[in-house]
Amino acid sequence: MAQPQLTLYIGGSCPYCARVTDYLQKNPMKIEIKDVWSDESANKEFLALTGGRTQVPCLKINDSFMHESLDIIEKLKEIQQADIQKE
């Protein structure tokens, strides 16, 4: 199975976003991170993709979206575990 395309949409000072980015600092993986609060183009992209939903953090996995920091971390762990098992 191919590595999914991952994009994490965050808001700079959001404590729930920090929870996810702290996890990623300790467990690096290939993921694009976009701050929708400080980057206007990322904000427009995010709103267009989510139909106007503004909740962050938001993990885009290929063409689906996941909210809630603890759920996102669990999904990232699953993806990392799958990558380890492929090796």
Protein Blocks (a to p, Z undefined) as FASTA:
>chain_A
ZZddddddddfklmklmmmmmmmmmmgcddddddfklmmklmmmmmmmnnopabdcddde
hjaccehjklmmmmmmmmmmmmmmmZZ
